[in-house]
Amino acid sequence: MSKKEQQLPLMPKLTAVWLLENTTLTFKQISIFCGMHELEIQAIADGDVAGNSRGLNPVTNSQLTEEEIERCQKDPKATLAIAEAATLAKKKTKGARYTPISKRGDKPDAVAWLLRQHPELGDSQVVRLVGTTKNTIQAIREKSHWNTTNIKPRDPVSLGFCTQAQLVKEIDRANKRAENEAKAKTKAKKAKTKKAAAKK
């Protein structure tokens, strides 16, 4: 199975926490299985990320077998294969995303977390990650949301709205956009200075 077809376990971040705490798998093996960057796995291991999160056992929820874990622990180059009977995280599709009623109340918390932790993200990126609307984002940002007093910022990955890989991808995209904008401004400023000097 190619990387593009790689199916992710439910709650990848919490699964990674459990694998780090209960196995001798390498950061690379865990990162591939959970669809996360190796640096994210390192951060979890160092306690910088998900420090208070309780790991999710992929064996008890039938996403991995003990035999598969043992096989990969013996061979650091081996890649974990998700169990066929597992309930797999659905891949993101184009168009509106359905969110169970029980989870809809968590969206404002996820949006608030993104606005606080990653202000570099554009509204359209937050929409993609959480499946919310730009009006909701604006209301939360201005604290005019009808439920503002009860909103508590919470990581959208732990809430199940997106994977860590998707979050990192959007952050990287936002940082690249900011770099390009900075370069464009610098280039425009130099051109303006050069033009002014030529007139003299």
C-alpha positions in Angstrom: 0.0 0.0 0.0 1.4 3.4 -1.0 1.7 6.3 1.4 -1.2 8.0 -0.4 -3.4 5.0 0.3 -2.2 4.6 3.9 -5.2 4.3 6.1 -4.9 6.0 9.5 -6.0 4.6 12.9 -8.7 6.4 14.8 -7.3 9.2 17.0 -3.8 9.0 15.5 -2.2 11.4 18.1 -3.6 9.4 21.1 -2.6 6.1 19.4 1.0 7.5 19.0 1.0 8.3 22.7 0.1 4.7 23.6 2.7 3.2 21.2 5.4 5.4 22.6 4.5 4.4 26.2 4.0 0.7 25.6 6.3 -0.4 22.8 9.9 -0.1 21.6 8.9 0.9 18.1 10.9 3.6 16.4 9.7 7.2 16.0 9.7 6.6 12.2 7.5 3.4 12.5 5.0 5.3 14.7 5.0 8.4 12.5 4.2 6.3 9.4 1.5 4.3 11.1 -0.2 7.4 12.6 0.3 9.7 9.6 2.4 12.2 11.6 5.8 13.9 11.2 8.7 12.3 13.1 9.3 15.6 14.8 5.7 15.4 16.2 6.4 12.0 17.6 9.7 13.3 19.1 7.7 16.2 20.7 5.2 13.8 22.2 8.0 11.6 23.6 9.6 14.7 25.1 6.4 15.7 26.7 6.0 18.9 24.7 2.9 17.7 23.0 -0.1 15.7 24.4 1.6 15.7 27.8 -1.7 15.2 29.7 -3.3 13.0 27.1 -4.2 9.4 27.8 -3.0 7.0 25.1 -5.5 5.0 23.0 -4.7 1.3 22.8 -4.8 0.2 19.1 -4.9 -3.5 20.1 -8.0 -3.3 22.2 -9.9 -1.5 19.5 -8.7 -4.0 16.9 -6.6 -1.6 14.8 -3.4 -3.5 15.5 -2.5 -7.0 16.7 0.1 -7.8 19.3 1.8 -10.0 16.7 2.1 -7.1 14.3 3.7 -4.9 17.0 6.1 -7.6 18.0 7.1 -8.1 14.3 7.9 -4.5 13.9 9.7 -4.2 17.2 12.1 -6.9 16.0 12.7 -5.2 12.7 13.1 -1.4 12.9 12.8 -1.1 9.1 9.4 -2.9 9.1 6.2 -0.9 8.7 3.1 -1.4 10.8 0.1 -2.7 8.9 -3.4 -1.7 10.2 -5.7 -4.6 10.9 -8.3 -5.3 8.2 -11.1 -5.4 10.7 -10.3 -2.0 12.2 -12.7 0.9 12.1 -10.6 3.3 10.0 -10.4 7.0 10.1 -12.3 8.3 7.0 -10.2 10.1 4.5 -11.2 13.7 4.0 -13.4 14.2 0.9 -14.3 17.3 -1.1 -17.5 19.2 -0.1 -19.2 19.6 3.2 -18.1 17.3 5.9 -20.7 15.6 8.1 -20.1 16.0 11.8 -22.0 13.9 14.3 -24.4 15.9 16.5 -22.5 14.9 19.6 -19.4 16.5 18.3 -20.8 19.7 16.8 -20.7 21.4 20.2 -16.9 20.8 20.2 -16.2 22.8 17.0 -16.0 26.3 18.7 -13.5 24.8 21.2 -11.4 23.5 18.3 -11.6 26.9 16.4 -10.6 28.8 19.6 -7.6 26.6 20.0 -6.4 27.1 16.4 -6.9 30.9 16.7 -4.9 31.0 19.9 -2.1 28.5 19.0 -1.8 29.1 15.3 -2.9 32.7 14.4 -0.9 32.3 11.2 -3.6 30.0 9.8 -6.1 31.7 7.4 -9.9 31.3 7.9 -10.2 29.0 4.9 -7.6 26.7 6.5 -9.5 26.6 9.8 -12.6 25.8 7.8 -10.9 22.8 6.2 -9.5 21.5 9.5 -12.6 21.8 11.6 -15.4 21.9 9.1 -16.9 25.1 10.4 -17.9 28.4 8.7 -16.0 31.7 8.4 -18.9 33.5 10.2 -18.4 31.2 13.2 -14.6 31.8 13.1 -15.1 35.6 13.0 -17.6 35.4 15.9 -15.2 33.4 18.1 -12.3 35.8 17.2 -14.4 38.8 18.2 -15.9 37.1 21.2 -19.4 37.7 19.9 -20.3 34.0 19.6 -23.5 33.1 21.3 -21.7 30.6 23.6 -18.5 32.6 24.2 -18.5 32.1 28.0 -18.5 28.3 27.6 -15.8 28.0 24.9 -12.7 26.3 26.1 -9.8 26.0 23.5 -9.1 22.3 22.8 -6.8 20.6 20.2 -8.9 19.7 17.1 -6.7 16.6 16.7 -7.6 15.2 20.1 -11.2 16.0 19.3 -11.1 14.0 16.1 -11.7 16.8 13.6 -8.5 16.4 11.7 -5.2 14.4 11.9 -1.9 15.7 13.1 -0.6 15.4 9.6 -3.3 17.6 8.2 -2.7 20.2 10.9 1.0 20.2 10.3 0.4 20.5 6.5 -1.8 23.6 7.0 0.7 25.2 9.3 3.5 24.6 6.8 1.3 26.1 4.1 0.6 29.2 6.2 4.3 29.7 7.0 5.3 29.4 3.4 2.6 31.9 2.4 3.9 34.3 5.0 7.5 33.9 3.7 6.4 34.5 0.2 4.4 37.7 1.2 7.5 39.0 3.1 9.7 38.4 0.1 7.2 40.1 -2.2 7.1 43.2 0.2 10.9 43.3 0.3 11.1 43.1 -3.5 8.5 45.8 -3.9 10.3 48.1 -1.4 13.6 47.6 -3.2 12.0 48.4 -6.6 10.4 51.5 -5.2 13.7 52.7 -3.7 15.5 52.0 -6.9 12.9 53.9 -8.9 13.1 56.9 -6.5 16.9 56.9 -6.8 16.7 56.8 -10.7 14.5 59.9 -10.7 17.2 61.8 -8.8 
